[in-house]
Amino acid sequence: MPRVQVKNSNATAHPREFALLHQLGRTDAIESEKLLEASKTYGDSLAVKSLVEGSDAMEFDAFAKAFAKPSQSASVEGPDGNCLGWAARDTSGELAPYKFSRRELQ
């Protein structure tokens, strides 16, 4: 079972990944199967697999890099609009950014 070493100074630089770490396991030891399953949704599966294989520890910076995802707000599909929201585009349940227009307030 790989142990993810968390340093508070690094956690402030990666709040999303820090929250994910604590969601996966309330302790500093997380099962490798749990990490690999979470990487399918939240990170890079190949990067996480390379960190987990043959290792019983990893630094938080490596964990954060493997679970970092680029911002999706730059690739917004849909009509031009004055608001940005999130919507599911199929039955998978994955949310994607979506622009829409709200009516003007009088």
N, C-alpha and C positions, 0 to 999 in steps of 0.2 A: 504494500500500500504506500504510494508516494506521499511524502510530507511536503506541504507547501509552506515555506518559511515566509511569514508576513512581517514586514517592517513598516511601522506607522508612517515614516517619512515618505515611503513609496506609495502608501495607500492614498494619501492626499492627492497625488498626481494622477491616480487611476481610480476614481470613485466608483465607476460602473463595474470594473473588474473586481474591486474590493467587495462590493455588495454581492456580486455573483459568487465569490469565494465563500462568503459567509452563508449564502443561500444553499450552496452545495453541501456544506458541512459546518457545524457549529464549532468544531475544533480545528486544530492546525493539521490534522491528518484526514485525508480524503481518499476514498477508494478509487483506484485507477479506472474501474469500469464506470463509475459515476462521472469522472472527468471526461472520459471518451464519449459518453452519451451526451453530456452537456455541450461538448465541442461541436456536435452535429448542428446544434441550433445557435449557439452563442459565439463560436470561434472557428478557428482553423483546425480541422480534424487531423491533418498531417502533422502540423506543428505540435499539437498536444500529444499525439502518439509518439513522436520522437522524444518529447520530454519525459513521458511516462516509462517508456521501455528502458530497462536496465538501470533505472535510477530509483532511489528511495527518497530523494529530496530535490526540490527545485526552488529557486529564488522567486519572490513575488514578481519581480520585473519580467522574468521569463513567462510566468503565468499570465501576466497582464498583456504581454505582447501576443501570446498565443490566442487569447480570448478577445483581443481588440478587433473591432469591426469598423470599417470606414463609415463615415456619416452617409446616410442615405438621402439626406435632404437636398443634395445637389442633383439627384436623378429623379426628380418628381415628374410623374406621368399624369396626364389628365388635362382638363381645360385650364386656361389661364384664370387666375383667381386672386383674391386678396387675402385668403386664409389657407393655412396649411394644416391638414389633419392626417390621420392614419386610418387606413381602411384595408379590409381583407379583399383580395382580388379573386380568390378561389376557395375551395373547401379545405385547403390545408390549414387555414387559420393564421398564416403568417401575415403580419401587418406591413404595409408599404405606405410611404408618404403619398398624399393626394392633395392637389390644390383644388379649391372650390371658391365660389363667390358668395358672399353674404350680402343681403340687401342693405342699402344705405339707411341709416337712422335719420329721421326727420326732426 
